[in-house]
Amino acid sequence: MQNDPLVVFTPSGKRGHFPVGTPVLTAARQLGVDLDSVCGGRGICSKCQFTPSYGEFSKHGVSVGDDALSEWNAVEERYDQKRGLKAGRRLGCQATVQGDIVIDVPPESQVHKQVVRKAASARAIEMDPATKLYFVEVEEPDMHKPTGDLERLAHALKDQWDIDNVTCDLGVLTKLQPLLRKGNWQASVAVYRDHKTDQARILDIWSGLHEGGLYGLAIDLGSTTVAAHLTDLTTGEVVASAGVMNPQIRFGEDLMSRVSYSMMNPGGDREMTRAVRDAINTLAEDIAKDAEIDPSLIFEVVFVCNPVMHHLLLGIDPVELGQAPFALATSDSVTLQAYDLDLTNIAKSAQIYVLPCIAGHVGADAAAVALSEEPGKSDDLVLIVDVGTNAEILLGNTSRVLACSSPTGPAFEGAQISSGQRAAPGAIERIEIDPVTKEPRFRVIGSDIWSDEEGFAEATTASGITGICGSGIIEAVAELRIAGLMDENGLIGSAEATGTARSIPEGRTHSYLVYDGTADGGPRITVTQGDIRAIQLAKSALYAGARLLMDDMNVDRVDRVVLAGAFGAHISSKHAMVLGMIPDVPLDKVFSAGNAAGTGARIALCNVGSRREIERVVGEITKVETAIEPKFQDHFVAANAIPHKTDPFPELRSIVTLPNPNFNAGGGDADGGGRRRRRRAS
């Protein structure tokens, strides 16, 4: 019943009303939320742990009071005493719904683990890191030359390696004397050179020759995922990569909802800062364990992130980024110590570098993409698109570079989609629809076999077929258009109009049935009119942002399109163009750059000169603010059509024939229907 409390699960975004007293685990199961449990709800296995969130959530339209869940009970108390629960966690089999509640399911409580699609891209990087290891021979003390051991170490660095202006913190100073004597006045020293001040800082010291290596972390801190690459600072080799979901999702899936949470909940910004720093600490610990290295050998961390994440990482309230003129606390690069960010699972003396932001809505992640892809050095006009929950767009050549950000939202990542889910084994990631039979075939993450091929059932036994992820929903909507099941306005036709029983009525609109596993207790996966609308809104924002930059450059076409991030690595360029997500170019001029933001972070980590370079380049990029550009709305409305209302897309139409049905007011004809009044899609 609608009067029952509303339960919202993140990161899936699934929601439903449940009677007071419903266990959270029961609500999760009824909604198909991925919350684990193997003990039958007896509070033994702890697999169903979750984190409740309290306060005002304008994004979800709920206000969560302190009494939204039942009181902590004896079973939870016993488990906490014996094994321990993380602060704020509850057990889904014990906590019951008492009022509206927002519930975050952490990665370790999910049966189907998130696949963080931000692997390191192969890239040759000239090695000149800010932190290097130096072997020195230090002059022994002499009572006729009254200088301290630190001063003689500094003299050795100057004399043998031409390093001066040396300082160190108290931690190094306290162990300096015994280590020098143990090594018979030979030592290995990790020295960090600040590229702005040229000051040298001793981060650590070992007696004799140290062969344990020095490491750094390049972290792409996204609003949805946090991806880290553990890098050898001597060779540049990525020795391990790992990623986690950004725990801030429980406060809001998109950036503005997090800003809103901070505005409406006193201390909300600090709450989100703690959450993301805890996640980074866990990620650092896990990645060091995977690589089998001592985490105290991680001496540098480079961060790239959008402006809201930038502020929340640094502990700055992002409220000013939620309103014009979208002022940053600082747009310059930031250099800090590990303790400034409460990072404890790396070297105590580790140095932090955060790339500069380009503008209030165009962050250090876009700067990292510019560092990686170098649009300012391109002879042809290149459009670079890095799409996550927010799209960062760069357009440029040797004459100049423009940048903007566009609010695409999380639909491209499978959120806000009826059967949507994050990328995990069992999620549909590829789909094709036969234009004659209107029948679908698909592939799921974890298997290379298509659903109509022999062996598919066996190959997907472990994962099942669980939902549809971002790449899957993009291909599904594009395939509906190619197969003539959906018109250019995004309306799905009826079974009579389309000739397939897979077009099923749903209220005043229709959905397309992709897969029905209900006979075996599985999900029923459809593409609904609401799903299509979410994709339309996202792709229209993306295309409108690109068009704004093209207007500013006074061009109607670009020469080349580069798709960055997981978006670029896993999205079919043909399907992206059918949707009208990107401007029309020959498909052989659409390239994937992999995780360009992560690559930019690695470049900045491995080459100190690149930090000077990107700080210079950012100052020369022209920023275009989509939020205040009058033309943005015009471009957005025109881009609602699939692929576009007015832009002709000749390159696309030379390789794909798009049918022209019109399902307005229920019609299935190809001509004349456009004069009928369009039924509004729900």
C-alpha positions as CSV (number, residue, x, y, z in Angstrom):
1,M,0.0,0.0,0.0
2,Q,1.2,3.5,-0.7
3,N,0.7,4.5,2.9
4,D,3.3,1.9,4.0
5,P,6.9,3.1,4.5
6,L,9.0,3.5,1.4
7,V,12.2,1.5,1.3
8,V,15.0,2.7,-1.1
9,F,18.0,0.5,-1.8
10,T,21.3,1.9,-3.1
11,P,23.3,1.5,-5.2
12,S,20.6,-0.4,-7.2
13,G,18.0,2.4,-6.9
14,K,15.2,-0.2,-6.4
15,R,12.4,0.9,-4.2
16,G,9.0,-0.2,-2.8
17,H,6.5,0.2,-0.1
18,F,6.4,-2.4,2.7
19,P,4.3,-2.8,5.9
20,V,5.7,-1.8,9.2
21,G,7.6,-4.7,10.7
22,T,8.9,-6.1,7.4
23,P,12.5,-7.4,7.8
24,V,14.9,-5.5,5.5
25,L,16.1,-8.8,4.0
26,T,12.5,-9.6,3.0
27,A,12.1,-6.3,1.4
28,A,15.3,-6.8,-0.5
29,R,14.3,-10.2,-1.8
30,Q,10.9,-9.0,-2.9
31,L,12.5,-6.2,-4.9
32,G,15.2,-8.4,-6.3
33,V,17.9,-6.4,-4.5
34,D,21.3,-8.2,-4.4
35,L,21.6,-8.7,-0.6
36,D,23.3,-12.0,0.5
37,S,22.2,-14.4,3.2
38,V,23.0,-18.1,3.7
39,C,21.9,-18.8,7.3
40,G,18.1,-18.5,6.8
41,G,17.8,-15.2,8.6
42,R,19.1,-16.5,12.0
43,G,21.7,-13.7,12.4
44,I,24.6,-16.2,12.1
45,C,26.3,-15.6,8.7
46,S,26.3,-11.8,8.8
47,K,26.1,-11.8,4.9
48,C,23.1,-9.5,5.0
49,Q,24.8,-6.5,6.6
50,F,23.6,-3.1,5.4
51,T,24.1,0.6,6.2
52,P,21.0,2.7,6.9
53,S,21.1,6.4,6.0
54,Y,19.2,9.1,7.9
55,G,18.2,12.6,7.1
56,E,16.6,14.5,4.1
57,F,16.9,12.8,0.7
58,S,15.4,15.1,-1.9
59,K,16.5,12.9,-4.7
60,H,14.4,10.0,-3.3
61,G,11.7,12.3,-1.9
62,V,12.0,10.9,1.6
63,S,12.8,12.2,5.1
64,V,14.4,9.4,7.2
65,G,13.9,9.7,10.9
66,D,16.0,8.1,13.6
67,D,13.2,5.6,14.3
68,A,12.9,4.4,10.7
69,L,14.2,0.9,11.7
70,S,13.5,-1.3,14.7
71,E,15.8,-1.0,17.7
72,W,19.1,-2.9,17.8
73,N,18.2,-6.4,19.1
74,A,19.8,-9.2,21.1
75,V,20.8,-11.2,18.0
76,E,22.7,-8.2,16.5
77,E,24.2,-7.4,19.9
78,R,25.5,-11.0,20.3
79,Y,26.9,-11.0,16.7
80,D,28.6,-7.6,17.3
81,Q,30.2,-8.9,20.5
82,K,31.5,-12.1,19.0
83,R,32.6,-11.0,15.5
84,G,32.0,-7.3,15.3
85,L,29.9,-5.1,13.0
86,K,31.2,-2.0,11.4
87,A,30.0,1.2,12.9
88,G,26.5,2.0,11.7
89,R,25.9,-1.5,10.1
90,R,22.7,-3.5,10.8
91,L,21.7,-7.1,9.9
92,G,19.0,-7.3,7.2
93,C,17.4,-10.4,8.8
94,Q,17.0,-8.6,12.1
95,A,16.3,-5.0,11.5
96,T,12.7,-4.3,10.5
97,V,11.1,-1.4,8.6
98,Q,9.3,1.2,10.8
99,G,9.3,4.2,8.5
100,D,10.7,5.5,5.3
101,I,14.3,4.4,5.0
102,V,17.3,4.6,2.6
103,I,19.5,1.5,2.7
104,D,22.9,1.0,1.2
105,V,24.0,-2.5,0.4
106,P,27.9,-2.6,0.7
107,P,29.9,-4.6,-1.9
108,E,30.7,-7.4,0.6
109,S,27.0,-8.0,1.1
110,Q,26.3,-8.4,-2.6
111,V,26.1,-11.9,-4.1
112,H,27.0,-10.7,-7.5
113,K,30.1,-8.6,-7.0
114,Q,30.5,-5.3,-8.9
115,V,32.8,-5.4,-11.9
116,V,34.6,-2.1,-11.8
117,R,35.4,-1.6,-15.5
118,K,38.3,0.8,-15.1
119,A,41.3,-1.3,-15.8
120,A,44.6,0.4,-16.4
121,S,45.3,1.1,-20.1
122,A,48.6,0.1,-21.6
123,R,50.7,3.3,-21.9
124,A,54.4,4.1,-22.3
125,I,55.2,6.8,-19.8
126,E,58.5,8.6,-19.5
127,M,59.6,7.9,-15.9
128,D,60.5,10.9,-13.8
129,P,58.5,10.5,-10.6
130,A,58.4,13.1,-7.8
131,T,59.5,10.4,-5.4
132,K,62.7,8.5,-6.1
133,L,65.1,6.2,-4.2
134,Y,68.7,7.3,-3.7
135,F,71.6,5.4,-2.3
136,V,74.1,7.5,-0.4
137,E,77.3,7.2,1.6
138,V,77.2,9.6,4.5
139,E,80.3,11.1,6.1
140,E,80.8,9.7,9.7
141,P,80.5,12.2,12.6
142,D,83.6,14.0,13.6
143,M,83.8,15.9,16.9
144,H,86.0,18.5,15.1
145,K,83.1,19.1,12.7
146,P,80.0,19.6,14.9
147,T,77.2,18.8,12.4
148,G,74.2,16.5,13.0
149,D,73.5,13.3,11.1
150,L,70.6,14.9,9.2
151,E,72.9,17.7,8.0
152,R,75.5,15.3,6.8
153,L,72.8,13.2,5.1
154,A,71.7,16.3,3.3
155,H,75.2,17.1,2.3
156,A,75.6,13.6,0.9
157,L,72.4,14.0,-1.2
158,K,73.7,17.4,-2.5
159,D,77.2,16.1,-3.2
160,Q,76.2,12.8,-4.7
161,W,72.8,13.5,-6.3
162,D,72.7,17.3,-6.6
163,I,69.6,17.4,-4.3
164,D,69.4,20.4,-2.0
165,N,66.8,22.1,0.2
166,V,66.3,18.9,2.1
167,T,63.8,18.5,5.0
168,C,62.2,15.6,6.8
169,D,59.5,15.0,9.4
170,L,60.0,13.8,13.0
171,G,59.3,10.2,12.0
172,V,62.4,10.0,9.8
173,L,64.5,12.0,12.3
174,T,63.8,9.6,15.2
175,K,65.1,6.5,13.3
176,L,67.9,8.3,11.4
177,Q,70.8,7.6,13.7
178,P,70.4,3.9,14.4
179,L,69.8,3.2,10.7
180,L,72.9,5.1,9.6
181,R,75.1,3.2,12.0
182,K,73.5,-0.2,11.2
183,G,74.3,0.4,7.5
184,N,77.8,1.5,8.2
185,W,77.0,5.0,7.0
186,Q,75.4,3.7,3.8
187,A,71.7,4.3,3.4
188,S,68.8,4.3,0.9
189,V,66.6,7.4,1.0
190,A,63.2,8.0,-0.5
191,V,63.1,11.7,-1.5
192,Y,60.1,13.6,-2.7
193,R,60.7,16.7,-4.9
194,D,57.9,19.3,-4.9
195,H,57.6,20.5,-8.5
196,K,56.3,24.0,-7.4
197,T,58.9,24.8,-4.7
198,D,61.7,22.5,-5.6
199,Q,62.0,21.6,-2.0
200,A,63.2,18.0,-1.3
201,R,61.5,16.0,1.5
202,I,62.9,12.8,2.9
203,L,60.0,10.4,3.2
204,D,61.8,7.4,4.6
205,I,65.3,5.9,5.1
206,W,66.7,2.3,5.1
207,S,70.1,1.1,6.2
208,G,72.3,-0.1,3.3
209,L,70.7,-0.9,-0.1
210,H,66.9,-1.0,-0.1
211,E,65.5,-3.4,-2.6
212,G,61.8,-3.4,-1.5
213,G,60.7,-0.9,-4.1
214,L,58.7,2.4,-3.9
215,Y,55.1,2.5,-5.0
216,G,52.3,5.0,-5.7
217,L,48.6,4.9,-6.2
218,A,46.8,6.6,-9.1
219,I,43.1,6.9,-8.0
220,D,40.2,7.9,-10.2
221,L,37.7,8.9,-7.7
222,G,34.3,8.8,-9.5
223,S,30.9,9.5,-8.2
224,T,29.9,5.9,-8.8
225,T,33.2,3.9,-8.6
226,V,36.6,4.4,-7.1
227,A,39.4,2.8,-9.2
228,A,43.0,2.6,-8.1
229,H,46.2,1.5,-9.9
230,L,49.2,0.5,-7.7
231,T,52.2,1.6,-9.7
232,D,55.9,0.8,-9.3
233,L,57.6,4.3,-9.1
234,T,60.8,2.9,-10.6
235,T,59.5,1.1,-13.6
236,G,56.0,2.6,-14.1
237,E,54.5,-0.9,-14.1
238,V,51.0,-1.2,-12.8
239,V,51.4,-4.1,-10.3
240,A,47.7,-4.3,-9.3
241,S,44.4,-2.6,-10.0
242,A,41.3,-2.6,-7.9
243,G,38.0,-0.8,-7.5
244,V,35.1,-0.4,-5.2
245,M,31.7,1.3,-5.4
246,N,31.7,4.8,-4.0
247,P,29.9,4.5,-0.7
248,Q,28.5,8.0,-1.1
249,I,25.9,6.5,-3.5
250,R,23.7,6.0,-0.5
251,F,23.5,9.8,-0.1
252,G,22.6,10.3,-3.7
253,E,23.4,8.7,-7.0
254,D,24.2,11.9,-8.9
255,L,26.4,14.8,-7.8
256,M,23.7,17.4,-7.3
257,S,21.7,15.1,-5.0
258,R,24.9,14.8,-2.8
259,V,25.2,18.6,-2.8
260,S,21.5,18.7,-1.8
261,Y,22.1,16.2,1.0
262,S,24.8,18.4,2.3
263,M,22.5,21.5,2.2
264,M,19.6,19.8,3.9
265,N,21.5,17.8,6.6
266,P,23.9,19.6,8.9
267,G,27.2,17.7,8.9
268,G,26.2,15.8,5.8
269,D,29.3,16.9,4.0
270,R,31.5,15.5,6.8
271,E,29.5,12.3,6.7
272,M,30.2,11.8,3.0
273,T,33.9,12.8,3.5
274,R,34.3,10.1,6.1
275,A,32.6,7.5,3.9
276,V,34.8,8.1,0.9
277,R,38.0,8.3,2.9
278,D,37.2,5.0,4.6
279,A,36.6,3.4,1.2
280,I,40.0,4.7,0.0
281,N,41.7,3.2,3.1
282,T,40.1,-0.1,2.5
283,L,41.0,0.0,-1.2
284,A,44.6,0.8,-0.4
285,E,44.8,-2.1,2.1
286,D,43.2,-4.5,-0.4
287,I,45.4,-3.6,-3.4
288,A,48.6,-3.9,-1.4
289,K,47.5,-7.3,-0.2
290,D,46.7,-8.3,-3.8
291,A,50.2,-7.2,-4.9
292,E,51.8,-8.7,-1.8
293,I,53.6,-5.5,-0.9
294,D,54.0,-3.7,2.4
295,P,51.5,-0.8,2.3
296,S,54.1,1.3,4.1
297,L,56.0,1.4,0.8
298,I,53.2,3.4,-0.9
299,F,54.7,6.9,-0.8
300,E,52.5,8.8,-3.2
301,V,48.8,9.1,-4.1
302,V,47.5,11.0,-7.1
303,F,43.8,11.8,-7.3
304,V,41.6,12.8,-10.2
305,C,37.9,13.5,-9.6
306,N,35.0,15.8,-10.5
307,P,34.6,19.0,-8.5
308,V,32.0,17.7,-6.1
309,M,34.1,14.6,-5.3
310,H,37.2,16.9,-5.1
311,H,35.6,19.0,-2.4
312,L,34.2,16.0,-0.5
313,L,37.6,14.3,-0.6
314,L,39.3,17.3,0.8
315,G,36.6,17.9,3.5
316,I,35.2,21.0,1.8
317,D,31.4,21.5,1.9
318,P,30.3,21.4,-1.8
319,V,27.3,23.7,-1.3
320,E,28.8,26.5,-3.5
321,L,29.0,24.1,-6.4
322,G,25.2,23.6,-6.3
323,Q,24.4,27.2,-7.3
324,A,25.6,29.8,-9.7
325,P,28.4,30.9,-10.1
326,F,29.5,27.4,-9.1
327,A,32.6,28.6,-7.3
328,L,35.4,26.2,-6.4
329,A,37.2,26.6,-3.1
330,T,40.3,26.2,-5.3
331,S,40.9,25.3,-8.9
332,D,44.6,24.9,-8.5
333,S,46.3,21.6,-7.9
334,V,46.6,20.6,-4.3
335,T,49.6,19.0,-2.5
336,L,48.9,17.4,0.9
337,Q,50.2,14.8,3.4
338,A,48.5,11.5,4.0
339,Y,47.4,12.5,7.4
340,D,45.5,15.5,6.0
341,L,43.1,13.0,4.4
342,D,43.1,10.5,7.2
343,L,44.8,8.0,4.9
344,T,46.3,5.4,7.3
345,N,46.9,2.3,5.1
346,I,49.9,3.8,3.2
347,A,53.2,5.3,4.3
348,K,52.7,7.8,7.1
349,S,54.9,10.3,5.2
350,A,53.1,9.7,1.9
351,Q,52.5,12.7,-0.3
352,I,49.1,13.5,-2.0
353,Y,48.7,15.3,-5.3
354,V,45.3,16.3,-6.6
355,L,45.2,17.5,-10.2
356,P,43.8,21.0,-10.9
357,C,40.1,21.5,-11.8
358,I,39.1,23.2,-15.0
359,A,35.9,24.9,-13.7
360,G,33.1,24.5,-11.2
361,H,31.5,21.7,-13.1
362,V,34.6,20.4,-15.0
363,G,37.0,18.8,-12.7
364,A,40.4,17.2,-12.2
365,D,39.1,14.1,-14.0
366,A,38.7,16.1,-17.2
367,A,42.1,17.6,-16.6
368,A,43.5,14.1,-16.4
369,V,41.8,13.2,-19.7
370,A,43.3,16.3,-21.3
371,L,46.8,15.2,-20.0
372,S,46.3,11.7,-21.4
373,E,44.7,12.5,-24.8
374,E,46.3,15.9,-25.4
375,P,43.6,17.4,-27.6
376,G,45.6,20.6,-27.8
377,K,48.3,18.8,-29.8
378,S,45.8,17.3,-32.3
379,D,46.0,18.5,-35.9
380,D,42.4,17.3,-36.5
381,L,39.3,18.4,-34.5
382,V,38.8,15.8,-31.8
383,L,35.8,15.4,-29.5
384,I,36.7,13.5,-26.3
385,V,33.8,12.2,-24.2
386,D,34.2,10.7,-20.7
387,V,30.9,9.6,-19.5
388,G,30.0,8.5,-15.9
389,T,27.2,9.9,-13.8
390,N,28.4,13.2,-15.2
391,A,29.8,13.7,-18.7
392,E,33.1,15.5,-19.2
393,I,33.5,16.7,-22.7
394,L,36.6,18.2,-24.4
395,L,36.8,19.6,-28.0
396,G,39.9,20.9,-29.5
397,N,42.9,20.9,-31.8
398,T,46.2,22.9,-32.0
399,S,44.2,26.2,-32.2
400,R,42.4,25.9,-28.9
401,V,40.6,23.5,-26.5
402,L,37.1,23.8,-25.0
403,A,35.6,21.9,-22.1
404,C,32.2,21.4,-20.5
405,S,30.3,19.1,-18.2
406,S,26.9,17.7,-18.9
407,P,24.5,16.1,-16.3
408,T,23.8,12.7,-17.9
409,G,22.9,11.0,-14.6
410,P,23.4,7.4,-13.8
411,A,21.2,5.8,-16.5
412,F,24.2,4.9,-18.7
413,E,25.5,2.8,-15.7
414,G,22.3,0.8,-15.3
415,A,20.7,2.9,-12.5
416,Q,17.2,4.4,-12.8
417,I,16.4,1.5,-15.2
418,S,13.6,-0.9,-14.3
419,S,15.7,-4.1,-14.7
420,G,18.9,-2.2,-14.4
421,Q,21.9,-3.1,-12.3
422,R,25.6,-2.4,-12.0
423,A,28.0,-4.3,-14.1
424,A,28.3,-7.7,-12.4
425,P,28.2,-11.4,-13.5
426,G,24.8,-12.3,-14.8
427,A,24.0,-8.8,-16.1
428,I,23.0,-8.5,-19.8
429,E,25.8,-6.4,-21.5
430,R,25.2,-7.1,-25.2
431,I,21.9,-7.5,-27.1
432,E,20.7,-7.9,-30.7
433,I,17.1,-7.9,-31.9
434,D,16.3,-9.6,-35.2
435,P,14.5,-6.9,-37.4
436,V,12.4,-9.6,-39.0
437,T,11.4,-11.9,-36.2
438,K,11.7,-9.2,-33.5
439,E,13.4,-11.8,-31.3
440,P,16.3,-10.9,-29.0
441,R,19.6,-12.6,-28.3
442,F,21.9,-11.4,-25.6
443,R,25.2,-12.0,-23.7
444,V,25.8,-11.6,-20.0
445,I,28.9,-10.6,-18.1
446,G,30.9,-13.7,-17.2
447,S,30.2,-15.6,-20.4
448,D,31.1,-15.1,-24.1
449,I,28.2,-17.3,-25.3
450,W,25.1,-15.7,-26.8
451,S,21.7,-16.7,-25.4
452,D,20.7,-18.5,-28.6
453,E,23.9,-20.6,-28.8
454,E,24.5,-24.0,-27.5
455,G,25.9,-24.1,-24.0
456,F,24.5,-20.8,-22.8
457,A,22.4,-22.3,-20.0
458,E,25.3,-24.2,-18.6
459,A,27.7,-21.2,-18.9
460,T,25.3,-19.0,-16.9
461,T,24.3,-21.5,-14.3
462,A,26.5,-19.9,-11.6
463,S,25.6,-16.3,-12.3
464,G,22.1,-16.6,-13.6
465,I,20.5,-13.8,-15.6
466,T,20.0,-11.0,-13.2
467,G,19.3,-7.8,-15.0
468,I,20.7,-5.4,-17.5
469,C,23.7,-3.1,-17.1
470,G,24.6,0.2,-18.8
471,S,26.1,-1.1,-22.0
472,G,23.1,-3.5,-22.3
473,I,20.4,-0.9,-21.9
474,I,22.1,1.4,-24.5
475,E,22.3,-1.5,-27.0
476,A,18.7,-2.5,-26.2
477,V,17.2,0.9,-26.9
478,A,19.3,1.3,-30.1
479,E,18.3,-2.2,-31.2
480,L,14.6,-1.4,-30.6
481,R,15.0,1.6,-33.0
482,I,16.9,-0.4,-35.6
483,A,14.3,-3.2,-35.5
484,G,11.4,-0.8,-35.9
485,L,9.9,-1.6,-32.5
486,M,10.4,2.0,-31.4
487,D,9.9,5.3,-33.3
488,E,12.2,8.3,-33.3
489,N,10.3,9.8,-30.4
490,G,11.2,6.8,-28.2
491,L,7.7,5.3,-28.2
492,I,7.4,1.5,-28.3
493,G,4.6,0.2,-30.5
494,S,1.9,-2.2,-29.5
495,A,2.0,-5.9,-30.4
496,E,-0.5,-5.2,-33.2
497,A,1.7,-2.3,-34.6
498,T,5.0,-4.1,-34.2
499,G,4.0,-7.7,-35.0
500,T,5.5,-9.2,-31.9
501,A,4.0,-10.5,-28.7
502,R,7.1,-9.3,-26.9
503,S,5.6,-5.8,-27.0
504,I,3.5,-5.9,-23.9
505,P,1.0,-3.3,-22.6
506,E,2.0,-1.5,-19.4
507,G,-0.5,1.1,-18.4
508,R,-0.9,3.6,-21.3
509,T,2.4,2.6,-22.8
510,H,4.3,-0.6,-23.9
511,S,7.4,-2.4,-22.9
512,Y,9.6,-4.9,-24.7
513,L,10.2,-8.3,-23.1
514,V,13.9,-9.3,-23.3
515,Y,13.8,-12.3,-21.0
516,D,11.3,-14.0,-18.7
517,G,12.8,-16.3,-16.0
518,T,9.9,-16.2,-13.7
519,A,9.1,-19.9,-14.3
520,D,12.4,-20.8,-12.7
521,G,12.2,-18.2,-10.0
522,G,14.3,-15.7,-12.0
523,P,13.6,-12.1,-13.0
524,R,11.4,-10.8,-15.8
525,I,13.6,-8.3,-17.8
526,T,11.9,-5.7,-19.9
527,V,12.8,-2.4,-21.5
528,T,10.0,0.0,-20.4
529,Q,8.9,3.4,-21.7
530,G,10.4,4.9,-18.5
531,D,13.7,3.2,-19.2
532,I,13.8,4.7,-22.7
533,R,12.9,8.1,-21.3
534,A,15.8,7.9,-18.8
535,I,18.2,7.0,-21.7
536,Q,16.8,9.8,-23.8
537,L,17.4,12.4,-21.1
538,A,20.9,11.2,-20.5
539,K,21.9,11.0,-24.2
540,S,20.3,14.4,-24.9
541,A,22.3,16.1,-22.2
542,L,25.5,14.5,-23.6
543,Y,24.8,15.5,-27.2
544,A,23.7,19.0,-26.2
545,G,27.0,19.5,-24.4
546,A,29.0,18.4,-27.4
547,R,26.9,20.6,-29.7
548,L,27.5,23.7,-27.4
549,L,31.3,23.2,-27.8
550,M,30.9,22.7,-31.6
551,D,28.9,26.0,-31.7
552,D,31.6,27.8,-29.8
553,M,34.2,26.4,-32.3
554,N,31.8,27.4,-35.1
555,V,31.7,23.9,-36.7
556,D,28.9,21.4,-37.6
557,R,31.2,18.3,-37.7
558,V,34.2,16.9,-35.9
559,D,36.9,14.8,-37.4
560,R,37.3,12.3,-34.7
561,V,35.5,11.1,-31.5
562,V,37.3,9.5,-28.6
563,L,35.2,7.6,-26.0
564,A,36.9,7.5,-22.6
565,G,36.3,5.4,-19.5
566,A,34.2,2.3,-19.1
567,F,31.7,4.0,-21.4
568,G,34.2,3.9,-24.2
569,A,35.6,0.5,-23.6
570,H,32.3,-1.3,-23.4
571,I,29.8,0.6,-25.5
572,S,29.3,-0.2,-29.2
573,S,30.1,2.9,-31.2
574,K,27.4,2.0,-33.7
575,H,24.7,1.8,-31.0
576,A,25.9,5.0,-29.4
577,M,25.5,6.8,-32.8
578,V,22.1,5.2,-33.4
579,L,20.9,6.7,-30.1
580,G,22.4,10.0,-31.0
581,M,24.8,10.1,-28.0
582,I,27.7,11.4,-30.1
583,P,27.9,13.5,-33.3
584,D,27.9,11.9,-36.7
585,V,31.3,10.7,-37.9
586,P,32.5,7.6,-39.8
587,L,32.6,4.7,-37.4
588,D,36.3,4.2,-38.1
589,K,36.9,7.6,-36.6
590,V,35.4,6.6,-33.3
591,F,38.0,5.3,-30.9
592,S,38.1,4.0,-27.3
593,A,40.7,5.5,-25.0
594,G,40.1,3.1,-22.1
595,N,40.2,4.7,-18.7
596,A,41.7,8.0,-19.9
597,A,41.2,9.8,-16.5
598,G,43.0,6.9,-14.8
599,T,45.8,7.0,-17.4
600,G,46.2,10.8,-16.7
601,A,46.5,10.1,-13.0
602,R,49.2,7.5,-13.7
603,I,51.1,10.0,-16.0
604,A,51.0,12.6,-13.2
605,L,52.1,9.9,-10.7
606,C,55.1,8.8,-12.8
607,N,56.2,12.1,-14.4
608,V,56.6,15.2,-12.3
609,G,57.0,17.3,-15.4
610,S,53.5,16.4,-16.5
611,R,52.1,18.1,-13.4
612,R,53.6,21.4,-14.5
613,E,52.3,20.7,-18.0
614,I,48.7,20.0,-17.0
615,E,48.7,23.0,-14.6
616,R,49.7,25.1,-17.6
617,V,47.2,23.5,-20.0
618,V,44.3,23.9,-17.7
619,G,44.8,27.6,-17.6
620,E,44.5,27.7,-21.4
621,I,41.3,25.6,-21.7
622,T,38.2,27.6,-22.5
623,K,35.4,26.6,-20.1
624,V,31.8,26.5,-21.3
625,E,29.1,26.4,-18.6
626,T,26.1,24.4,-19.8
627,A,23.9,25.4,-16.9
628,I,23.8,29.0,-18.1
629,E,24.0,28.6,-21.8
630,P,20.6,29.5,-23.4
631,K,21.3,27.2,-26.4
632,F,21.7,24.2,-24.2
633,Q,18.0,23.7,-23.8
634,D,17.4,24.0,-27.6
635,H,20.0,21.4,-28.3
636,F,18.7,19.2,-25.5
637,V,15.1,19.2,-26.9
638,A,16.3,18.5,-30.5
639,A,18.4,15.6,-29.2
640,N,15.5,13.9,-27.6
641,A,14.6,12.2,-30.9
642,I,16.6,9.1,-31.8
643,P,19.0,9.7,-33.2
644,H,18.1,13.4,-33.6
645,K,15.2,15.6,-34.7
646,T,17.1,17.9,-37.1
647,D,20.8,16.8,-37.5
648,P,20.9,14.4,-40.5
649,F,23.5,11.8,-39.4
650,P,24.6,10.9,-43.0
651,E,27.5,8.7,-41.9
652,L,25.2,6.6,-39.7
653,R,22.5,6.3,-42.4
654,S,25.1,5.1,-44.9
655,I,25.6,1.9,-42.8
656,V,22.3,1.5,-40.9
657,T,18.8,1.8,-42.3
658,L,16.5,3.1,-39.6
659,P,12.8,2.3,-40.1
660,N,10.4,5.2,-39.7
661,P,7.3,4.0,-37.8
662,N,5.2,6.4,-35.8
663,F,3.5,5.1,-32.7
664,N,2.0,8.4,-31.6
665,A,-1.5,7.9,-30.4
666,G,-1.1,4.2,-31.0
667,G,-0.6,4.4,-34.8
668,G,1.8,2.0,-36.6
669,D,1.9,3.8,-39.9
670,A,5.0,5.4,-41.3
671,D,3.3,8.5,-42.9
672,G,0.8,10.9,-41.7
673,G,1.1,9.8,-38.1
674,G,3.2,12.8,-37.3
675,R,0.2,15.0,-37.5
676,R,-1.5,13.3,-34.6
677,R,-1.2,14.6,-31.1
678,R,1.5,12.7,-29.3
679,R,0.5,10.7,-26.3
680,R,2.9,11.7,-23.5
681,A,5.2,8.9,-22.4
682,S,5.0,8.1,-18.7
